[in-house]
């Protein structure tokens, strides 16, 4: 059967920049990009039921990306302001903050999606394994730094072909089903979906549940064997049971791939993150170990946000 390229399912608004707001004057508070490690701060108030979903500290820490004084502006208005952060395999980095604070803009800058907006301009430097990402071919970069969006967006084809499509696009020749079966099944296994779909890989992806579709999208991102996995509110459209499965998956994946997640759910960030960056109006206000940021934040604005005083 002729293999057809799927029509675009998800449409990103690349022409209109997100709203950028001017920051109010701050009294006695400065942005801080220096964390104090993944320490053992106190459990924050209101987080007593947010059980950590990991066993102990990360077992390894491999530098993958380095964000160095990155600024992003839309029509000259800064949305991200000189942010510096490390992204490491073996760790989950969560970006938190209210809507419009620059989290998603920062995330999209890591695989050069931001530059698709015509009004966007960037300064600073982002490297992947020591190489400036601006020197990389964008498609190649996006295979190595993959993204999963808020809404599950499987292609309108079978479970198998959703992953096989990625592998065929990478190869110089179209691979046979038999030759692609092993990497497809491996990616489904890594995404925690294989046991649920193994009996019928020809099942239409659009007939899976919402949680299964999102894990399929994660598997589709993993089949290319990336170094970095970007997650933009991956559980916002899911029920609690599906959310729990995705969170457990995120923690497992950190050993094989660097994970960066944007989330508005503070308890979710507390459950899955090793390190947390709190952003407000484009600034990186605080960065550090999850227990420290949530239990003993060093900045007043972080304490106010975590306690629910704004956001």
C-alpha positions in Angstrom: 0.0 0.0 0.0 1.3 3.4 -0.9 2.6 5.3 2.2 0.9 8.6 2.4 2.2 11.6 4.2 -0.3 12.5 6.9 -2.0 15.9 6.7 -1.1 18.4 9.4 -3.2 17.7 12.5 -1.9 20.4 14.9 -1.7 23.9 13.7 0.7 26.2 15.6 0.1 29.9 15.5 3.5 31.1 14.3 2.5 34.5 13.0 1.2 36.0 16.3 3.5 36.4 19.2 2.3 35.7 22.7 1.3 38.6 24.9 4.2 40.4 26.5 3.5 42.4 29.6 5.7 45.0 31.2 7.0 44.0 34.6 6.0 46.2 37.6 8.7 47.8 39.8 10.2 45.4 42.3 11.3 46.5 45.7 14.4 44.8 46.9 14.2 41.7 44.7 16.5 40.6 41.9 16.4 37.7 39.5 18.5 34.8 40.5 19.9 32.2 38.2 22.0 30.4 40.8 20.4 27.5 42.5 21.7 25.8 45.7 21.5 22.3 44.5 19.0 19.6 44.9 18.9 19.9 48.7 16.6 18.7 51.3 14.4 21.7 52.0 11.2 21.4 54.1 8.0 20.1 52.5 6.1 23.3 51.5 2.7 24.0 53.0 -0.1 22.6 50.8 2.2 20.0 49.3 2.0 17.3 52.0 -0.2 15.1 49.7 2.1 15.6 46.6 4.2 12.5 47.0 7.5 12.5 45.2 7.4 10.0 42.4 11.0 8.9 42.5 13.3 6.7 44.5 16.1 8.8 45.8 18.2 11.3 44.0 19.2 11.1 40.3 21.7 8.4 39.6 23.6 10.4 36.9 23.9 13.9 35.6 25.1 14.4 32.1 25.2 18.0 30.6 23.2 18.1 27.4 22.1 21.7 26.8 23.4 25.0 28.2 21.2 28.1 28.1 23.5 31.2 28.3 22.0 34.6 28.8 19.1 33.8 26.4 16.7 36.7 25.6 13.7 36.5 23.3 11.7 39.5 22.1 8.6 39.9 20.0 8.4 43.1 18.1 11.2 44.4 20.4 9.3 43.5 23.6 11.2 41.1 25.8 9.4 37.9 26.7 12.5 36.1 28.1 15.3 38.1 29.7 18.8 36.9 29.9 18.0 33.4 31.2 20.8 31.0 32.0 20.1 27.4 32.8 21.6 23.9 32.5 19.7 21.0 31.0 21.0 17.6 32.1 20.3 14.0 31.3 19.4 12.2 34.5 17.3 15.1 35.8 13.8 16.6 35.2 13.8 20.4 35.0 10.4 22.0 35.6 9.7 25.5 34.5 6.9 27.1 36.6 5.3 30.5 36.7 2.0 32.3 35.8 0.7 32.5 32.3 2.6 34.9 30.0 5.8 34.7 32.0 8.0 33.2 29.2 8.1 29.5 30.1 6.8 28.2 26.8 8.8 30.8 24.8 11.9 29.5 26.5 11.0 25.9 25.9 10.3 26.5 22.2 13.7 28.3 21.9 15.5 25.0 22.8 14.6 23.5 19.4 14.3 26.7 17.4 10.5 26.8 17.2 10.5 30.3 18.5 12.2 31.7 15.4 9.3 30.6 13.2 7.4 33.6 14.5 8.4 36.4 12.2 8.4 39.1 14.9 10.8 37.1 17.2 14.4 38.0 17.8 16.9 36.2 20.0 20.2 36.9 21.7 22.4 34.9 23.9 23.5 31.3 23.2 22.0 27.8 23.5 24.2 24.8 23.0 23.5 21.0 22.6 26.4 18.8 23.6 28.7 21.9 23.3 27.5 23.0 19.8 25.6 26.2 19.2 22.1 25.1 18.0 22.0 28.1 15.6 24.7 26.3 13.6 22.5 23.2 13.3 20.1 22.3 10.6 16.7 22.8 12.3 15.1 19.5 11.3 18.2 17.6 12.5 18.1 19.6 15.8 14.4 18.8 16.3 15.1 15.1 16.0 17.6 15.4 18.8 15.5 17.9 20.9 11.9 16.7 20.5 8.7 18.3 21.8 5.4 17.0 23.1 2.5 19.5 23.2 -0.4 20.1 25.5 -3.0 18.4 23.3 -2.2 14.9 22.1 -1.7 15.1 18.3 -1.4 11.6 16.9 -1.3 11.3 13.1 -4.6 9.9 11.6 -3.0 6.4 11.0 -2.3 3.3 13.0 -0.3 3.1 16.2 2.5 1.4 14.3 2.6 4.0 11.5 2.7 6.9 13.8 6.2 5.8 14.9 7.2 4.2 11.6 6.5 7.5 9.9 9.3 9.2 11.9 11.8 6.5 11.2 10.9 6.5 7.5 11.4 10.3 7.3 14.8 9.9 8.9 16.0 7.1 6.5 17.2 7.4 3.0 14.9 4.6 2.0 11.5 3.5 3.2 12.0 0.8 5.7 9.8 -2.3 5.7 7.4 -3.0 8.5 9.5 -5.9 9.6 12.7 -3.8 9.8 10.9 -1.1 11.8 9.1 -3.3 14.2 11.9 -3.5 16.8 12.5 0.2 17.2 8.8 0.9 17.2 8.1 -1.6 19.9 11.1 -0.3 21.9 9.8 3.2 21.8 6.3 2.1 22.8 7.9 0.1 25.7 9.8 3.2 26.8 6.6 5.3 26.8 4.8 2.7 28.9 2.3 1.9 26.2 3.4 -1.3 24.6 1.5 -3.7 26.9 -1.7 -1.9 26.1 -1.4 -1.9 22.3 0.9 -4.9 21.5 -1.9 -7.1 20.4 -3.0 -4.7 17.6 -0.4 -2.2 16.4 -2.7 -1.6 13.4 -5.3 0.0 15.7 -6.2 3.6 14.7 -4.3 6.0 16.9 -7.2 8.4 17.0 -9.3 5.7 18.7 -7.0 5.5 21.7 -7.9 7.2 25.0 -6.5 10.7 25.6 -3.9 9.4 28.0 -2.9 6.7 25.5 -2.7 9.2 22.7 -0.3 11.4 24.7 1.9 8.4 25.6 1.9 7.6 21.9 3.1 11.1 21.1 5.8 10.6 23.7 6.8 7.3 22.0 6.8 9.1 18.7 9.2 11.6 20.1 11.4 8.9 21.6 11.6 6.7 18.5 14.2 9.1 17.1 16.3 8.6 20.2 16.7 12.2 21.2 19.0 13.7 23.8 16.4 16.1 25.1 12.6 15.7 25.5 10.6 18.9 25.9 7.1 18.7 27.4 4.7 21.6 27.2 1.9 21.1 29.7 1.7 17.4 28.7 -1.1 16.5 31.2 -3.3 19.6 31.0 -6.0 17.7 28.9 -5.8 14.4 30.8 -7.7 12.8 33.7 -6.0 12.2 37.0 -5.3 8.5 36.3 -3.7 9.3 32.9 -1.8 12.1 34.5 -0.3 9.7 37.1 0.9 7.4 34.4 2.5 10.3 32.5 4.2 11.6 35.6 5.6 8.1 36.5 6.9 7.9 32.9 8.6 11.3 33.0 10.6 10.2 36.1 11.6 6.9 34.5 12.7 8.6 31.2 15.1 11.1 32.9 17.8 8.4 33.1 17.9 8.1 29.3 17.1 11.6 28.2 17.2 15.1 29.6 13.6 16.2 30.4 12.3 19.8 30.5 8.6 20.2 31.4 6.5 23.4 31.5 3.6 23.1 34.0 1.2 25.3 35.8 0.5 22.5 38.2 2.8 23.2 41.2 2.1 19.8 42.8 3.0 18.1 39.6 6.3 20.0 39.4 7.0 19.0 43.1 6.2 15.4 42.3 8.4 14.9 39.2 11.1 17.6 39.1 14.7 17.4 40.3 15.3 21.0 39.6 12.9 23.9 39.2 13.1 27.3 37.5 10.5 29.9 38.5 9.9 32.5 35.9 8.0 35.8 36.2 7.5 38.3 33.4 10.4 37.0 31.5 12.9 36.8 34.3 14.3 33.7 35.9 13.5 34.6 39.4 14.8 31.5 41.1 16.5 28.2 40.1 17.4 25.3 42.4 16.6 21.8 43.6 12.9 21.1 43.8 12.8 20.6 47.5 14.6 23.9 48.1 12.5 25.9 45.7 9.3 24.6 47.1 10.3 24.2 50.7 12.8 27.1 51.3 12.6 29.5 48.4 15.2 32.3 48.6 13.1 34.9 46.7 10.0 36.6 48.2 8.3 36.5 44.8 8.8 32.7 44.6 7.3 32.3 48.1 4.3 34.4 47.1 3.7 32.4 44.0 4.0 29.0 45.6 1.7 30.1 48.5 -0.9 31.2 46.0 -0.8 34.9 46.7 -0.7 35.5 42.9 -0.6 33.6 39.6 
